[in-house]
Amino acid sequence: MAHLRGVVPAAYGRVMALDLPDRGGARAAADVRALWQVVADADGRGVDVWLALGGSIFGQGVQRPRGLREMPSFAGDVLDPAQSHGDVLVQVVGPAADAVHAVAERIQEQAVAWRVRWQMDGFRAENRVEDGKGLALNLFHFTEGFGNPGTQRELADQALVRAGQGEPGWAVGGSYQVVRIVRFATELWDKDSVGEQERIIGRRRDGRWLDGTPTREEPNFAADPQGKLTPLDAHVRLAAPDRRSPPPIVRRSYSYDRGDGDKGLVFCCFQRDLVQGFEATQKRLEGEAMGKYLLTTGGGYFFVPPPSDAWIDALFTA
Ligand code: HEM
């Protein structure tokens, strides 16, 4: 599955949200099929390419994935419609920026019926694997990825829709993809000392825990009920308070830098259940100390269909 091929995300990626102007028209099914073919042809030749469906592409009465709706505005978000949502999301990732861009351009040329709603280029600095975990350095100078699942089996377990979950049959094996364009107030952040930054995240820049627990082991937050070592509003403490049951999400984010100080993270995560995955985690993060350095300006909710094309019939058959 292109979106979760390998445990380690590729170093470069582009996300493109596409709209089908003739969404309700007689040609819509053919246009969707044509895009699927373009994506399938581009995938696997030095780049991974996949497609994910926005809620707006589903007509009335069809079997849409249960949790798929327009991404709501969470506390503090300022969502710009010009870089939010979309009928379909196409993502291209690979080890070389040039190849990613070339494939993305070709897809846009070939997908003639589709209009680009918004797109973002991203990169993962110091992209690497350690102990099976894909790690990268974000623009706050912190390493991300330690808390992700480390094996292909765990990835599938957290990210892929299972039978018996109450989802339509065609959606089993698919995955909810959340994208959030998060602008970082890097100037403000860089004024803080490294120690302050580490208390905001709840880990050292290199991933070590603040209570001295080695990076690969689990800290005992319960032994620090007042947050003297790891503050109660630290990112990791709110994101994953119960170390025995980590949030069921797989994070695969990319840094972005559009110039003029507009830089941050194209946060991206996959999960089999949107409410238990992204939404529960995002709600716990309300009030986190990092909040004042972040502004979410766009993104959306999408659903990556399973490999067969059965979803295309589901889209157009009530
Ligand atoms: C956009 C700004 C964000 C930044 C800079 C950021 C940064 C980090 C860092 C440095 C870590 C620690 C290393 C790691 O385990 O990967 C981390 C962990 C984590 N983050 Fe974020 N994050 C951001 C947004 C989010 C969002 C929006 C969510 C989900 C709603 C999220 C969920 C998590 C989870 C679940 C962990 C793992 C916690 C653990 O196992 O201890 N993060 N993040």
Boltz pocket constraint, residues with backbone or C-beta under 6 A from the ligand:
constraints:
  - pocket:
      binder: B
      contacts: [[A, 138], [A, 140], [A, 142], [A, 143], [A, 144], [A, 145], [A, 146], [A, 147], [A, 148], [A, 180], [A, 182], [A, 201], [A, 203], [A, 235], [A, 236], [A, 237], [A, 239], [A, 240], [A, 246], [A, 247], [A, 249], [A, 265], [A, 267], [A, 277], [A, 278], [A, 281], [A, 282], [A, 285], [A, 294]]
      max_distance: 6.0
